Amino acid sequence: MAEAPKFNLRNPAVKRIMQEIKEIKQDTSGDFLAEALESDIFEWHFVIRGPRDTEFEGGIYHGRILLPAEYPFKPPSFMMLTPNGRFETNMKICLSISSHHPEHWQPSWSVRTALMALIAFMPSPGNGALGAIDFTKDERRILAARSRTELPRFGSAERQRVIDDMHARMLTVEAEKEAERAAAQAGGSNAGPSGSGAQQTPRASMEQPGAAAAGEQGASKAGDEQAAGSSTPAPVVTAAAATRTSSAGDAAAAAHSAASAPSPASKPATSAAAPSASAVSPAAAHRPAQAAAPYNPGVGYGAAGAPDMAAAAAAAAAATGQAAGTTGADHMLTALMWALYVGIGAILLRKVMGVMGVDLAELMRPYQ
């Protein structure tokens, strides 16, 4: 590669070329390699890979780039050294990015962008342009296969050394890229089943809440039946209370009331049914009064029933108070906002009247 001390770094073209030499070394696309001669940084040699999914795929094509002294304000010239069936060899080719069309060239373009454009131009038709040829696809495939083993012979020993070295490097880069692509495809195929399983997971999670709700409903029903079975003193009264209720929450409340009757066997049932009754008490408190089980003289309402009613009343009062507090706070905020609007309006009115030279005191004097 070129060394900086051999060239005048004050020259804008040299400064630009040296910058591009550093940038192109960092390119890892694997689609091309480019290098300037050590003796002349205005002459570059490049090697490109044939575009994938075309008749040029698999080919390795060498070429030259000649940069003008006014670079980057004037476009470079391109020559192909490897037979390819699309461009003539050892002849300046006509492209919109080459010296044949300086009106299209942009100084912001570089050797890297020009090589990318050249790769894109290869599958396009020649249409009789200067340096363009139109071989058949089969002929181009044959030339692509030959380009891998038949290196072009051009110029001095320095140029030939650069060509040979870049060809070997391109073969290595191509092998590395193909290995990476094969590993990526193998990883994608192995991740297929797990991906499908991951797609099924949301469906299972969507169905799970319904199953969980059904399980909770069945557990609540089983707890109610167990509580009703353990209250042997009044089984008929428990069934009547369950018939009058309109939901599982009221049935649990009726079972809890029946379990409060004095009986040795009812103590475990009372402790088992208590969580269910406490869980549905807030919901039952918001229902209409006729939905709750009415008072029945035949049912023993002991100390276990009184705390539930008190808790329900407390929950209802708390909910009402919370709603009232929220409404009061909203009204207070609204009043403060209106007061702020009025104050701002008064200040603006006073400013406007002061600018207009109107005295507010004189205007208000007739109304005092």
Steps between C-alpha positions, in 0.01 A plus 500: 500500500599862457700677769411855598850658490537429125221740407407860558232485767410863436356400165120463540493197270776327697330573831172360368665186358690429821174528692328256266788253532439489876123467459510221245728296725218495755240366257382152599227440242712244312356611164816676386862580583686810383857619542710788369848442360787593726668688218188687385196548722303631203496147354286247686449128440182329608338160500123449526277198549227427249153601623303220661207340314641609163708334230804674653464326836819329610721711275800701620566799275806726505520857378675837519391847612681810377435808713547844339717769655183700574344215698241502660366785289539294182395135461740205472546262208432124522656208312424132534793256485308170535281377209143514622259522204362839606790747459796506264840440658783757505261768380342794682136409548211741478297536816311784661764498777800500263694767315270463198223683692656769719166678517363216718791476739467624859809597707345327800534165323807288563683194368287284729168636368629473142586130547157431648344668197719296265378176661142616456562585133629155409161322455356796306487493119782669311274678246794574272686721751872559457693202636183293553442153354202264525597135531244232567440388855659163436816666366514730800468201738794332326708817532401528867628148566827572318558824690557307820809324370621709203646825632552790259852598400555873492774759527810505715611259768353728768158497335511123451595449863203709610267300272624163630483609862148644471378187321621276782347731761167502317489119492559498876234762565254313280560175692446681832178663380363170369579332833320779688198472269485122543522535879222760498276275289570203728419711805175619342391144418577384854306791646191413293329258744572718798364798311176314428477402866550862598215595268272248668584630846285819471201288390540278806536805722181644349311181575645470850302786663170337397611166641619667819167680538312175448724331757437775753125478440510121546706537818255754637208271417675205666563709811132598513389140465740388773375773730136408427570127562671561836209707643285206608258693728333694218561344155157602367547860604840511323349374175222757520748779559712383204189496280414858586848630421581618147877439484783295643587781740151498659506119519829520689348758737198274565725200560707706745185607686378140525844388621479746792244276675636343826627156404827319562520391139442851364822650637733372221245598236474851644877548485511364146214711371609824665759600234244452221243716677752775575619496138153567357377740768600821310328377184184411690500841667460676160205285390138611553344428838258239362788288367623417853349213699208633716476446868360159593396431860590132457864579426734572788679833444779482755814701552647371174238680291522840667863580401422427132215749495708760679787448256263536206357821642848635568613416146195672352557807715868510406417474130242779530739720694777441249272595212382810685858598581602459139207714382584772751861506391395530136273795581779672693746458211242635256442807717873567529540473124219747437646742756835475325339567161317807636819637658699456181221661298493800733876545475492483121208743482683748720814472285303555178316798641829646625650471153191662350526788751167427670480555876299222666425720804331763284287237330384355832433839664137535372414159653641575845 
